[in-house]
Amino acid sequence: MDEAERVLARLRRIEGLRAGAPPSLLLAELRALVPEAERWARREGDARAKAAATKLREEAEGMR
């Protein structure tokens, strides 16, 4: 599975958890998404993808 597939699979899991999962489980999935999104952004080499991954990391760090 490549980086894009990992990120998309994680996003599908997160979407499925939004309706009723314990917040701790949703938060764990969001935190796991961060490094996957960063790897994908680096591989793609796209400035917008890198900026989005950075924003995601900042937001996830604020969820403590």
Backbone hydrogen bonds, N-H to C=O, Kabsch-Sander energy under -0.5 kcal/mol:
donor,donor_aa,acceptor,acceptor_aa,energy
6,R,2,D,-2.3
7,V,3,E,-2.6
8,L,4,A,-2.6
9,A,5,E,-2.5
10,R,6,R,-2.5
11,L,7,V,-2.6
12,R,8,L,-2.0
13,R,9,A,-2.2
14,I,10,R,-2.7
15,E,11,L,-2.5
16,G,12,R,-2.1
17,L,13,R,-1.5
18,R,14,I,-1.2
20,G,18,R,-1.3
21,A,17,L,-1.9
25,L,22,P,-0.9
26,L,22,P,-1.9
27,L,23,P,-2.8
28,A,24,S,-2.0
29,E,25,L,-2.0
30,L,26,L,-2.3
31,R,27,L,-2.6
32,A,28,A,-2.0
33,L,29,E,-1.5
34,V,30,L,-1.0
36,E,32,A,-1.0
37,A,33,L,-3.0
38,E,34,V,-2.4
39,R,35,P,-2.4
40,W,36,E,-2.2
41,A,37,A,-2.6
42,R,38,E,-2.4
43,R,39,R,-2.4
44,E,40,W,-2.5
45,G,41,A,-2.1
46,D,41,A,-0.7
50,K,46,D,-2.3
51,A,47,A,-2.4
52,A,48,R,-2.3
53,A,49,A,-2.3
54,T,50,K,-2.3
55,K,51,A,-2.4
56,L,52,A,-2.4
57,R,53,A,-2.3
58,E,54,T,-2.4
59,E,55,K,-2.5
60,A,56,L,-2.7
61,E,57,R,-2.5
62,G,58,E,-1.1
63,M,60,A,-1.3
64,R,62,G,-1.1
